[in-house]
């Protein structure tokens, strides 16, 4: 990117002088042209340095004000005027107006013919662009070699910073520093300062950043379609020739591939870990490999020997019409990385695993955390800011033995699935053990009704008063551990009446009620007939 200041700094063009003191010499120059016609506005390209003798204005310099205004409106780089030909000097009112716009007026000395200086500037610009192109291609080649040599992202950022001689920050999709050049590692305060600059100017809807080019520049690194990274380069205006935006463009392209490649490798490695954990949870072997005897083996799967384990199922809530497989896949990968950053970095006794779908994850706590519910609420709040989606959590009970993790896993899955299948969103639910009624509700009606009728016979659903009294007596008798005296007292009848009724029940049911198995069947059958609609 060539600016007026670069051209005027060349010895060949040292005779060029700035006429108005407030003219902006940082304006970009891509082309140079000659014109003596006042209506040039309609035919000139932006970023053009226009050269003229101003002969059309020799008797009326006030017309230059309109010309300056029109050139400024189409983003012309500046106006070069050859004085001593038709104009000896520029009137103060013209200079004042140019200063007001900070539009540069350049004096072309008498010894330059406009044709000659136009040719020289055009040649300089062409050579300059070739040099910039060569620099950009060389930069791309060097970065490609880094990828071939399997440089890490940290090392790529460091080398790029050295090549362009500028500090660099790489910011991930969740607005955290992913990597930083040596300058920032030596100046952590600078890292925090510029990260805040970035987040303060980040638009979460457009995913764009407004920035001050005099201080830094930000470029999107599209390693992923929907969750871009960002590279921040400090003092970009001070970068020396032959640096150009083309060079940055090439660097961004290579960096995008490097990030994608590294993240895919990490994802593949994690997939092996996920499969091991899931197979462990589904294993029917109640005694898997003893973790206390094989800690190094389990360490590679992020499992530790502990007396505390608790499983949390974390899931991204369903959204209607969300069928974009690329988006879902990228969101899953980014959510996994985000959870690791939010959890594993605060405690290495927390491990994250992915499940075989696009929205569920396992959080395994291997150490007790008193405030984990509050932290789940915090995760829900922060996730919305980055992903514009919501999270829900199903929480299993804690266990003390590694061999029991699968129990906590089953509980967490069950409570999560129950609420998720009911289309509840943003829930945080802890598993509670089911009572008898809830367990019986899981059995199909066509299986329960025959059991009740087979066990209770005519007392299953009695219609006559006599049978209803028998069933009531049987129920109270069973609830009081077959204690005749207590049953008689609770029902306000004589002991002999209870004995008679129980004997009558045994005749009707054709079984010994005192038998433990029969007793259990009868209690379940009575409970089912009274509490469930069959």
N, C-alpha and C positions, 0 to 999 in steps of 0.2 A: 504494500500500500504506500504509494509515493504521495507526499504532501508538498505544498509550495516551499516549505522551509528546506526540504531535501534538495530541490532544484536550485534554490538560491545559494545553497551551501557549496555547490559544485564550482570549482575555480573558473571553468569556462563561462559560467553565468554570474560571476561575481559582480558584474556591473549593474545587475538588476537591483533596484532599490524600492523599498516599501514607501509609498507616498503618504498614506494615512497611518498614523501611529497605532490605531486600534484594529488594523486589518488582521484577520485570523490566518496565520500562515500554516495552520494545521489542516486546512481544507485539502481534501483528496484531489489529486490530478491524475486523470486517466488518459486524457486527450488534449491536443493543442490545435487551435484553429485561428484563421485570420478572417476579419470581416470589417467592412466599412459601412455596412447597411444598418440603419436603426432598427429594422424589424427582425434582427437575427434571433430573437427569442424563440420564434416558431421553428427554427431549423437547427438549433444547437443542442448537443447532448449534455446531460448533467456531468459534473466533474471535469468539464472542459476549461482549460486556460485560454481565454480569448485575447488575441493580440490585435491592436488597431493603431492607426495614426490619429484617429478621432477627427478626421478632416470634416466630417459632417457637422461637427460641433464647434468649429473654429470661431464662428460668429455668435454662437449661442451655447455656452457651456451648461446652461441650466438644463438643456436637453439630456446631458449626461446623467442627471439625477434619475430621470425616467428610465434610461438604459440600465443603470445600476440596479434600480428597483426590479426591473424585468429579469435581469440576469440572476439576481438573488432569488427570485421566485422559482426559477427552474434549476436551482442548485448548481450554478456555474462556479468553478473553482476560484476565479478571479479575473480581473481585467488588466491586461498589460497595455500601457499607452506609450508610444514612442514620442517623447517630447522633442522640441527643437524643429520639428517638421511643420506642423500646422498649429500646435499648441506649444507655448513656451513654458507654461506652468498651469497647474490645475487650480481653479478658483476655490477659495476657502469653503464656500457653501457646499460645493460638491464633495470636498474632503470631509466636512462635518457629517453629511448625509451617509457617506460610506462608513465613517466611524460608527455612526448610530447602528448600522447593520453589521458592523465588524466585517464588512466585505472588503477584501484586499484590492488596492489599486497599486499596480507595479509600474515603476518607471523603467522604460527600455532606453538604454543610452543611444546616443546619436550614431555610433559606429556600427550598430547592428541593423542589417536589413531585415525586415519582417520575414521574408521568405527564408533567409538563412537561419535566423534564430528559431523559426518554427521547425525547420528540418532538424536542427541540432536537438531541440527539446524532444521532438518526436522520436529521434534515434535513441536518446537517453531513456525515454519511457519504454521503448521496445526492448532495449538491452536490459533494463531494470526488470521487466516482466519475465524475460528469459532467465535471468539470474534467479528470480524468485521461484520460477517453475522448477529450475534445477535444484534449488534448495529444498523445495517441497518434495520432489521426487527422491532426493537423497535422504531426507528425513523419513519418508515412507519406507525406503529400502532398509534403513537402519532399524526401524521399528519392526519390520517384517522379520529381520534376523533375530530380534529379541523373542518374537513369538515362536520361531522355529527352534530356538535354543531354550524354549520353555521358561522364559523369565516370568517371575510372579508379577502380579499387578503392581505391587509396591516397587519392584525393581524397574518396571516399565515407566512408572511415574517419575521415579528418580532420574532415569536416563533422559527422559523427555525434557525434564526441567533443566538438565545440564545442556542439552542440545539447543534449546531456545533461550537459555540464560534467563529464566524467570521462575519464581516460586509457583507451585501448582498444588491445588487441592482437588481430590476426586470425591464427589459427594454422591451417596447412594440414593435410591428412590425413597427411602424413609428419612431423608434429609439429615443423615449422619455422615461423618467423615469416614470414607472407605479406605482412602490412602492419602498420603501427603508427602511432598518432597522434603529434602533434608532441611531446607530453610525453616519449615514449620515444626519439624521435630525438635529443632534447637530453640524455637520460639513458640511454645504451646499457647501463650496468650494470644499470639497472632492467629493461630488456628481458630480459637474460640471467637475472636473478634470478627474474622471474615466469615465464619459459619453463621454467626448471628446476622451479619450483613445479608447473607444469602437467604436465610429463612425469613427475615423481615421483608424482603422484596420478592418472595416466592408467591406466585398465584396458584393456589391448589386446584383451581378449576381448569385453567389453561396449561398448568404445569410449566409456565414460563417465568423468567426472572428479569426484572428491570435492573439495570446496572449502570454505573458511571464509568465510561470508557477511560477516563483519565486515571482511575484508580485500579480497576480490574475489569475483566471480561468473563462472561459465563457462556459455555457452549454445551448444548445437549449431546449426550453420548448415547445413541440409540441401540444399546446392547440388547434391549428387549423392546417389543413393539409398544407396550402399554405402560411400562415402568422404566423410564429412561434414567440413566445416570447423568451427572453434570460435572464438567471440568471447569474449575475457576483458575484463571491465570492473572497474576498480579501485574500491575504497571504495564499493560499491554502497549500503551502509546510510546513507551520508552524502549521497546524492543528494537534492536538494530537491524539494519539492512543486512542480508536479503530476506529477513523474516516477512511473512505475508499471511493473509487469511487463508490462502490456498494451502500453506504449510499446516495450519491448524486443522483445516478440513481433512487433509490426509492423515494427520495424527489421530483425529477423532475416529476416522474410519477403522484404522488399525486397532485403536484402543477398544472400540466397540467389539471387535472380533475377539480380542484378548480377554475381555471381561466375560463375554458369552462362553468362550472355551473354558475358562477357569471355573465358572459357575456350573457348567454342565459336568465337568469332572467331579466337582464337589457333590453334585446331585447324584451321580452314579455311585460314588462311594457311600453316600448316605442311604441309597436304595438297598445296598447289601445289609447295612445296619438295621434298616427298617424291617427287612424280611426276617432277619434273625430274631428281632424282638417280637414280631407278630407270631412267628412260629413258636416261640417260647410261651406266649400267652395262650396259644391254642393247643399246646401239647397236652396229651392225656396222661403223660408220665407225671405222677405226683412227686417224683424225686429227680428233678433234672440235675445237671452237673452242679456239684457243691461249689458255690461262689467263694466260700471261705478258703477252699483248697485250691481254687484256680482263679485268683484275683486278676492276674495279668491277661488271661483269656477274655474275661468279661470286660476288662478295661477298654478294649478296642470297640466295644459296643456301648460304651458310656454307662456301664452298670457297676455299682460299687457295693461292697459288703457293708451292711448297715442293719440296725434294729428298727428302722422306720422306712416304710415305703407307702406311697399313696399315688394313685393314678387319677389324672384329670383328662377327660376328653374335651378338646377344644375344637370347635367347628365354626366355619364361616356360614352365617345364616343364609338360607335359600332366598333367591330373588327371582321373581316371575320373569319369564322371557329371557333369562340368562343362558344362552346356548353357544356363545362364542368359545369354541374349544381352545383357541390360542390364548384368549384373555384368561380363561379359567386356569389353564396350565401355568401361565406366567404368574397369575395371582397366587396360586398354590405355592410355587417356588419362592416368590417374594415373601409370602406370609410365613413360610417355614424359616427363612433367613431372618425375618423380623422377630419371630418368637425366640429364636436362638440368641439374638442380640439383646432382647429385652429380659431374658431369663437366665441363660447359661452364663452370661457375663457377670451377673450379680451373685451367682452361686453355682459352683461347678458340681454341686450335688443335685442339680436339676438337669434332666436330660429331655430332649425333644425327639420325637419319632413321627414319621409320616405314615398314614394308613393308605390303603389302595383305593383312594377316590380323590376327588379334586377339592375337598373341603374339610377334612378331619385330620386332627393331629393328636398325639399323645404327649402329655406333660407328665413326666415321672419325677416326683419329689422323693429324694433319698435321704432327706433330713427334715425334721419338723420345722414348719414355718407358721407361727401363730396368726399372722395377718394375711394369709394367702387369699382369703375371700376378697379382702379389700384390694389386693394387687390384681385379682381377676377383674374387678370393676375398673381399675386403672387401665388395664390392657384394653378393655372394651372402649374406653374413652379415647385412648391414643390411636387405636386401630382405625377408628372412624376418620380421624384427621388425615391419615395417609391413604387409606384404601377406599374410602367412601362406602364401606360395607360394615356389617356388625358381626360380633363374635358371641357365641354362647358356650357355656361350660357345664359338663356333667361330671360330678366328683364322686369317686369311690371312697370307701372307708379305708382308714390306715390299717396296715398289717405290719407285723414285727419280723416276719420271716421272708426271706427271698423267695422261697417256694410258694408263698401265698400271694405274690404279686398278681397272678392271674385272677384271683378272686376280686381284688380291687379293680382290675381292668374290666372284668365282666360287669361289676356294679356300675362303674363309670359309664360304660357303653349303654347299659340298660336305661339308666336315668336320662342320659343324653338322647337316646333314640326315642324314648317315650315322649319327651317334650318336643323334639325336632319333628317327629311324625305328626304331631298335633299343630304344626306350623307356628309354634311359639318362637319368639325372637328375643335375643339379648337376655337369655335366662342364665342363672347360676344356681344349679340345683345339686344338693348332696343326696346321695342314695340313702334310703332308709329301708330297713328290713321289712318285708311284707308280712302282714298278719294272715291268719288262716283264711279269712274271707277273700283277700286279694289273691292268695294262692289258688283257691278254689275257682275264682273267676277266670283263671287261665285255662281251666279244663273245659272242653266243649260241652255244651248242654246235653247233646245226645249220648255223652258218656256219664254224666252226673245223674241224670234222671233214673236210668236203670239201676244204678248203684243204690239210690235212695229207696226205690220200690223194693228191690231185692232184699235190702237190709231191714227195713221197717215193715214191709208187708202192708197190712191194712192200717197200720198207724202212720204210714208215710204222709198221706193227705186225708186225715179223718174228717168225716162229715157228721157223724153221730156224736152226741154229747158224751156217751159212755167211752167211746174210743178217744175222744179229745182229752178226757180226764186221765185215761191210761197213759197217753203220750206225755202229758204234762208231768205226771208222777214219775215216769221213766226219766224224763229230762232232769228233774230236780234231784232224783236219786243218783244219776250219773254225775251231776255237777258237784255232788257232795260226797264223792268217793264211796258210793254205795252204803252210806250210813243211814240205816232205817230210822233211828231216833231223830237225827237232825232233819231228815226229810219230812217226817211226821210233824215235827215242830214248825217247820217253815210252811207246811201246807194246812196246818191246823186240823189234822186228822189223827186218828188213833194209829199206833204202831201196827196193829193187826191189819188195819185197812191198807197201809203201805205194803205189808207183806203179801196180802191178797192180790193187790194190783200188780206187784212185781212178778208174782207167780203167773198171773194171767198174761202178762207181757211175754214171759218166756214161752208160754204155750202158743201164743199167737206168732211169735218170731221163730219158734222152734230152735232156740239156741240158749246156751248157758250164758247169762248176762255177766256173770262174774269173771268169765274168761277174758284175759287182758286184750286179746285180739278182737274178740266180739265187742268188748266194751268200747274200744277205739272206733270200730266201724259204726257202732250205734251213735256215739257222740257226734261223729262227722256227719252221719246221715241226718240226724235231728237238726244240727246246725245248718246244713245245706238246705233242707226243706223249709226252714224258717227265714233264712237270710237271703237266699238267691231265688230269683224268678226263673222257674224251669218250665 
